[in-house]
């Protein structure tokens, strides 16, 4: 079971690296076309961190979703 968890962590890290390199490549390609400044890898990492912070800050918590859809609590009429 533990090896399976490590496998998912490796997949997540690999996907993050792939997405960040693809993001850097696509930004620099568009920057060349539209005369925008080139980005470095640290800028892409900062953008991903910013997106993560915004997602955590703006999305509702799991408790709100569970309460809205029934969740684990019992209904008063049961």
C-alpha positions in Angstrom: 0.0 0.0 0.0 2.8 2.4 0.8 4.5 1.8 -2.6 1.2 2.8 -4.2 1.2 6.1 -2.3 4.8 6.8 -3.4 3.8 6.1 -7.0 1.1 8.7 -6.9 3.5 11.3 -5.4 6.0 10.6 -8.2 3.2 10.9 -10.8 2.1 14.2 -9.3 5.7 15.6 -9.2 6.3 14.5 -12.8 3.0 16.0 -13.9 3.9 19.3 -12.2 7.3 19.4 -13.8 5.8 18.7 -17.2 3.1 21.3 -16.8 5.6 23.9 -15.6 8.0 23.3 -18.5 5.0 23.4 -21.0 3.8 26.6 -19.4 7.3 28.2 -19.7 7.6 27.1 -23.3 4.1 28.3 -24.3 4.6 31.7 -22.6 8.0 32.3 -24.2 6.5 31.3 -27.6 3.7 33.8 -27.2 6.1 36.4 -25.9 8.2 36.1 -29.0 5.1 36.6 -31.2 3.7 39.6 -29.3 6.9 41.3 -28.2 6.3 40.5 -24.5 9.1 39.9 -22.0 10.6 36.4 -21.7 9.9 34.4 -18.6 12.3 32.3 -16.5 11.5 29.0 -14.8 11.2 30.8 -11.4 8.4 32.9 -12.9 6.5 29.8 -13.8 6.9 28.4 -10.4 5.7 31.6 -8.8 2.6 31.6 -11.1 1.8 28.0 -10.0 2.2 28.9 -6.3 -0.1 31.9 -6.9 -2.7 29.8 -8.6 -2.5 27.3 -5.7 -3.0 30.1 -3.1 -5.9 31.6 -5.0 -7.5 28.2 -5.4 -7.2 27.5 -1.6 -8.4 30.9 -0.7 -11.3 31.3 -3.0 -12.8 27.8 -3.1 -15.3 26.8 -0.4 -14.2 24.3 2.2 -15.2 20.6 2.1 -17.5 21.1 5.1 -19.7 23.5 3.2 -20.1 21.1 0.3 -20.9 18.2 2.7 -23.5 20.2 4.5 -25.1 21.3 1.3 -25.4 17.8 -0.1 -26.3 15.9 3.1 -22.9 14.9 4.4 -22.3 12.5 7.3 -24.8 13.9 9.8 -28.2 12.4 10.5 -31.4 14.1 9.6 -33.6 15.2 12.5 -36.6 13.2 11.3 -34.8 9.9 11.3 
